[in-house]
C-alpha cells in the first residue's frame, strides 16, 4: 500500500512473479520499471491471486509486453487503476507522471480511483518525497515487498 516503485528491473520474465498466494497492490505506482526479453511487470501463476486497486502500472520500458499478465491458473483483478495497454480493464490514459514520479495537475489519474474498493485514509499517509524502497522479504528471490511512500504531491 502507498508504494512508489521506480527504475527497477528484472532479467527474467516478470518484475514481480507471484507463484502462489495473494498479493494486493493498493494506492501504489509502478513506473518506469523494466523486464527481460519475455515479460510483464506483474505476473500471476500457479493459482496465485493478484489484485491491483487504485494504482498506476505504467512502464514504457517493459519490453513491449502487457503490464499485467497471468497463466491459465492465476487470477487478476484491476479496480480503479491506470494500466498501460489497459490489461484486465485498467484505464489506458497516460497518467502524466513527472520525472520525479509525481502526478501532474493535468493527470487523468487524479481523483479517478474507485471509492468502493476502499481508501487508504490519511492516517497511513506521511509527508515527504517517496523513498523508493523495495525490500526482499525472504533474503533471496523477491516474492513479497515492503515499502512506504509519502503522500500525493503535485509537480
N, C-alpha and C positions, 0 to 999 in steps of 0.2 A: 504494500500500500504506500502511495505517495513516493514512488521511486522515479529517479531520472537515470536511465541507463544509456550512456552515450559513448560512441567511439570504441566499443568492444568488438572483438572478432572471434571467429571460430574457423579452424581449418576443416572442420567436419561438416556434417550435413545440416546442422542447425546451431544457432547460438544458444538456444535453450531447448534441449530434447527431453521431454517429460516421458519417461518409460513406464512409470507406474504412479498410482496415487492421484491426488488432485492438486491443482495449482490455480489460484485466483490472482490475477494481476488487476489491481484496482487503483484508479486515480493516479496512473503512472504514465510515463513517457519513455518509450524505447525508440531512440532516434539515432540515425547515422551509424548503425552497427553493421558488421559485415559477416558473411558466411563463406564457406568454401564453395567448391565448384557446383555442388548439387544440394542446395539447402535453403531452408526458410529460416526466419528469425525464431519463430516458435513452432515446435512440432510435438504433437501428442501421438503416442503409440502404445501398444500392449494394454489396451483398456484404460489408459490414462484419461483424465478429465481436465480440460483446460477451460477456464472462464476468464474473459477479458471484459472488464467493466469500467466505463467512463475513463478510458485510457487512449493514448495515441501510440500507434505502432507504425512508424514512418522511417524506413531505412532504404534510401535510394541505392545504397551500395550492397544490397543483398543478392548479388549475382543474378538478378533477373527472375527469381522465383517468388512465389506467393509469400507474403509476410508471415502468414499463419497457415499451417498445413497439418494433416493427420493421416494415419493409415486407416485401414478398414475397421480397426477395433477401437481407436481413440475417439473421444468426443470433444467438440469445441463449441462454445457459445460466446458470441460477441454482443455486448449490450452497451448502447450509448457511446460507442467508441469510433475513432477515426483510424482506418486501416488502409495503408497504401495498397491500391488494387481492389479494395472492397471485400477481401476474404471474409466469408461467413457473415455477410450482411453489414460489415463496417462501412461507415460513411467514407466517401472517396475524395472529398475536397482537401486540397493541400492545407495542412493546419497552420502554415505560415509561422514556422518556428525560426527564431533568430539564431545566429551562430552560438550564442551562449545557452541556447536551449529553452528560452522563454517564448511564450506565445506573444505575437504582436497584437496590438489593439484591434487589427482588422481580421484576426483569425476566426474562421467559421467554427472552431472548436470552443470558443469562449461561451460559457453557459449553455452548451449543447449536450451535456451528458444526461443520462436517464435519472430522474428523481425516484423512480420506482425500484431501481436496483440498489438503493441505499447510498447515502452520502457519508463522507468520512467525518464531517463535523470539525469545527475549528479547534477542538481540544487536541487533535492529532497534528495540527499544523505548527510549524516553527518558522520564525522569520529568518531570512538569510538565503544566500545562494545555494544551489544544490551541491553537495559534497561529491557527487558522482561515485558513490561507494558500491562495490559489488564484492561480496564475500562468499567464497566457497564454504559450505557448512559441513562437508564431510571430509575435508582435508585434501582430496584429490579431484575427482570429477565433479563438476558443477551440476548439482541436481536440485539445489534449493538456494534461494538468495535471501539476504538480509540487507536492507538498505533503507536509508531515511533521506528525505529531501526537505527543502524549505517550502514555503507557501507560494502560491501563484504570484508571480511578479511580472509586471509589464515592461516591455522593451522601451 
